[in-house]
Amino acid sequence: MEIPERKSQFEGVKAVIFDFDGTLAILNIDFSLMRERVFDLMKRYGVAEELVEERYLLEIIDEVYQILGDKNPSDAEEFYKKSHQILHKIEMGAAEKGNLILGARRALEHLRGKGIKIGIVTRNCEEAVRKVFPDINDYCDVFVSRNSVKKVKPHPDHLIRVMESLKISGRESVMVGDHIIDIQAGKRAGMKTMGVLTGRIKKEEFEQAGADHVLRDAVEVCELSGGMKNWNEQFLGEGMEMDKKVIQTEKAPKAIGPYSQAIQAGNFLFLSGQIPLDPNTGNLIKGDIQKQTRQVLENIKGVLESQGFKMENVVKTTLFLKDMANFNQVNEVYATYFPFSPPARSTVEVANLPREADIEIEAIALI
């Protein structure tokens, strides 16, 4: 039975506009480093930090451009170009390890299947977004990055551009994002707004900003849109056929025994344990436990990517270590592969492992 209050949040809604980073995807952009480098660049052009009134980095760059332009237009153009190169480089580095949140594609498919139009907006550069979400055009009706507008959110023009493309009004649309500026932009554009708790903003902060609803994550929009009791019911599939599919790929080491690299059964992918074998040579990487751990996780990543999936799809791992003294070093590398919402995990110390490896990891992924 649907809850009336939750369903009412979607009455009259014809379009949902999603923020990207932090809402549909996790890029883990180092904004502190980005800000530090842009401010260093400002100083080299003789602009003191105290002269800047804007709060957000893109707006700061525009403000400095205006300050420099009044004195030396060529310096202004040069600063603008170099500062955006800084942003682009850091964003692309983050995109290399970025992932969509679990269930993002299916959530977008579900909404479009109900006749709801989808827009995606971002303050990020288009190239970084397409690095993480290369098939974005297949899952939304319009995508607008900072490259396509003069003013980005929280300025309402960013969202108005999307609404004009979708041919819908603010009262017929919902803005979903993980930051206060998403709520501010939505309010200024006359939209309903929903905050998601996948970023650094707390529920109370969203409520103070005027969010109409606060969600645990972006895929919960599917529950609010109606048509199901629980998103997991649709996500996992009712009565799904548990066909068994053997997975073989050259992106990971060949099986060294009577087992498959992975088995797909229904909506789950069960990955056999990986040890630090180089898939190109078949040789075991020895010594540095962090190098071994990285190779193991790259092997797991290779199996997933061979089927079109990412590390974000992993819901459970089991780590086997010959020496628990290596636990902290292993964790340091492991955390870089699961930077947000890491999977459930078990860690076991064992007497020995195949090929006398120091580490083995097995995984289960939801696909």
Residue pairs with C-beta under 8 A, 6 or more apart in sequence:
1 229
2 226
2 229
6 223
6 224
7 224
7 226
9 174
9 192
9 194
9 212
9 213
9 224
10 174
10 224
10 225
10 226
12 171
12 172
13 116
13 172
13 173
13 174
13 192
13 225
14 116
14 117
14 166
14 168
14 172
14 173
15 116
15 117
15 118
15 119
15 141
15 163
15 166
15 168
15 172
15 173
15 174
16 111
16 116
16 117
16 118
16 119
16 173
16 174
16 176
16 221
17 118
17 119
17 120
17 121
17 159
17 162
17 163
17 173
17 174
17 175
17 176
17 186
17 191
18 24
18 118
18 119
18 120
18 121
18 140
18 176
18 177
18 218
19 120
19 121
19 122
19 153
19 175
19 176
19 177
19 178
19 179
19 182
20 120
20 121
20 122
20 124
20 129
20 133
21 27
21 29
21 122
21 123
21 124
22 177
22 178
22 179
22 196
22 198
22 199
23 101
23 176
23 177
23 178
23 182
23 196
23 198
23 199
23 218
24 100
24 101
24 104
24 120
24 133
24 218
25 98
25 99
25 100
25 101
25 104
25 129
25 132
25 133
26 98
26 99
26 101
26 198
26 312
26 339
26 340
26 341
27 91
27 94
27 95
27 98
27 124
27 128
27 132
28 94
28 97
28 98
28 339
28 340
29 90
29 91
29 94
29 124
30 90
30 94
31 57
33 90
34 57
34 86
34 87
34 90
35 57
37 86
37 90
38 57
38 60
38 61
38 83
38 86
38 87
39 49
41 79
41 82
41 83
41 86
42 48
42 49
42 52
42 64
42 79
43 49
45 64
45 68
45 75
45 79
47 64
47 67
47 68
51 67
52 60
52 63
52 64
53 63
54 60
54 62
54 63
56 181
57 87
58 87
58 123
58 146
58 152
61 79
61 80
61 83
61 84
64 79
64 83
65 76
65 79
65 80
66 76
67 76
68 75
68 76
68 79
69 76
87 125
88 125
88 127
88 128
91 124
91 125
91 127
91 128
92 125
92 127
92 128
92 131
94 128
95 127
95 128
95 129
95 131
95 132
96 131
97 336
97 337
97 339
98 128
98 131
98 132
99 132
99 310
99 311
99 312
99 340
100 132
100 133
100 310
100 312
101 198
101 217
101 218
101 219
101 312
101 340
101 341
102 219
102 312
102 313
102 315
102 341
102 366
103 219
103 231
103 235
104 218
104 219
105 139
106 219
106 234
106 235
107 218
107 219
107 221
107 222
107 231
108 118
108 139
108 140
109 139
110 222
110 225
110 234
111 118
111 221
111 222
111 225
112 118
112 139
112 141
114 225
114 226
114 227
116 225
117 141
117 166
117 168
118 139
118 140
118 141
118 142
119 140
119 141
119 142
119 143
119 144
119 162
119 163
119 165
119 166
119 173
120 129
120 136
120 140
120 142
120 143
120 144
121 143
121 144
121 145
121 153
121 158
121 159
121 162
122 129
122 144
122 145
122 146
123 146
123 152
123 153
124 145
124 146
125 145
125 146
125 147
126 143
126 145
126 146
126 147
126 148
129 136
129 143
129 145
130 136
133 139
136 143
137 143
141 165
141 166
142 162
142 165
142 166
144 158
144 161
144 162
144 165
146 152
148 161
149 157
149 158
149 161
150 157
151 157
151 158
152 158
153 159
153 181
153 182
153 184
153 185
154 181
154 182
154 184
154 185
154 188
155 185
155 188
156 185
156 188
156 189
158 185
159 175
159 185
159 186
159 189
159 191
160 189
163 169
163 170
163 173
163 189
163 191
166 173
169 190
170 189
170 190
170 191
171 190
171 191
171 192
173 191
173 192
174 186
174 191
174 192
174 193
174 194
174 221
175 182
175 183
175 185
175 186
175 189
175 191
175 192
175 193
175 194
176 182
176 193
176 194
176 195
176 196
176 215
176 218
176 221
177 183
177 185
177 186
177 193
177 194
177 195
177 196
178 195
178 196
178 197
178 198
178 199
178 200
178 201
179 199
179 201
180 201
180 205
180 206
180 209
182 193
182 195
183 193
183 195
183 206
183 209
183 210
183 211
184 209
186 192
186 193
187 193
187 210
192 212
192 213
193 210
193 211
193 212
193 213
194 211
194 212
194 213
194 214
194 215
194 221
194 224
195 201
195 203
195 206
195 209
195 211
195 213
195 214
195 215
196 214
196 215
196 216
196 217
196 218
196 220
197 203
197 214
197 215
197 216
197 217
198 216
198 217
198 218
198 340
198 341
203 214
206 214
207 214
213 224
215 221
215 224
219 231
219 235
220 231
222 228
222 231
222 234
223 230
223 231
228 234
235 267
236 267
236 366
237 266
237 267
240 266
240 267
241 266
242 265
242 266
243 264
243 265
243 266
244 263
244 264
244 265
245 263
245 264
245 265
246 260
246 263
247 260
247 261
247 262
247 263
247 264
247 269
247 303
247 306
247 307
248 260
248 261
249 261
249 302
249 303
249 306
249 307
250 279
251 279
251 302
251 303
251 305
251 306
252 261
252 274
252 279
252 299
252 300
252 302
252 303
252 306
253 274
253 275
253 277
253 278
253 279
253 282
253 299
254 261
254 279
254 282
255 261
255 272
256 277
256 354
256 355
257 354
259 272
260 272
261 271
261 272
261 303
262 269
262 270
262 271
262 272
262 303
262 307
263 269
263 270
264 270
264 307
264 367
267 366
267 367
268 364
268 365
268 366
268 367
269 304
269 307
269 309
269 313
269 364
269 365
269 366
269 367
270 364
271 300
271 303
271 304
271 362
271 363
271 364
271 365
272 362
273 318
273 320
273 360
273 361
273 362
274 296
274 299
274 300
274 303
274 360
274 361
274 362
275 284
275 296
275 353
275 354
275 355
275 357
275 359
275 360
276 284
276 285
276 286
276 291
276 292
276 293
276 295
276 296
276 299
276 357
276 358
276 359
277 283
277 284
277 285
277 295
277 299
277 355
278 284
278 285
278 295
279 299
279 302
284 355
284 356
284 357
285 291
285 292
285 295
286 292
286 358
289 326
289 329
289 330
289 358
289 359
290 329
290 330
290 332
290 333
292 357
292 358
292 359
293 329
293 330
293 333
293 334
293 359
294 333
296 359
296 360
296 361
297 311
297 333
297 334
297 337
297 361
300 311
300 314
300 361
300 363
301 310
301 311
301 337
304 310
304 311
304 313
304 314
304 365
307 367
309 365
309 367
311 337
311 338
312 341
313 365
313 366
313 367
314 338
314 343
314 363
314 364
314 365
315 343
315 344
315 364
315 365
315 366
316 343
316 344
316 345
316 363
316 364
317 343
317 344
317 345
317 346
317 361
317 362
317 363
317 364
318 345
318 346
318 347
318 348
318 361
318 362
318 363
319 330
319 334
319 345
319 346
319 347
319 348
319 359
319 360
319 361
320 348
320 349
320 350
320 353
320 359
320 360
320 361
320 362
321 327
321 330
321 347
321 348
321 349
321 350
321 358
321 359
322 349
322 350
322 351
322 352
322 353
322 357
322 358
322 359
323 349
323 358
324 347
324 349
326 358
326 359
327 347
330 359
335 342
343 363
353 359
353 360
354 360
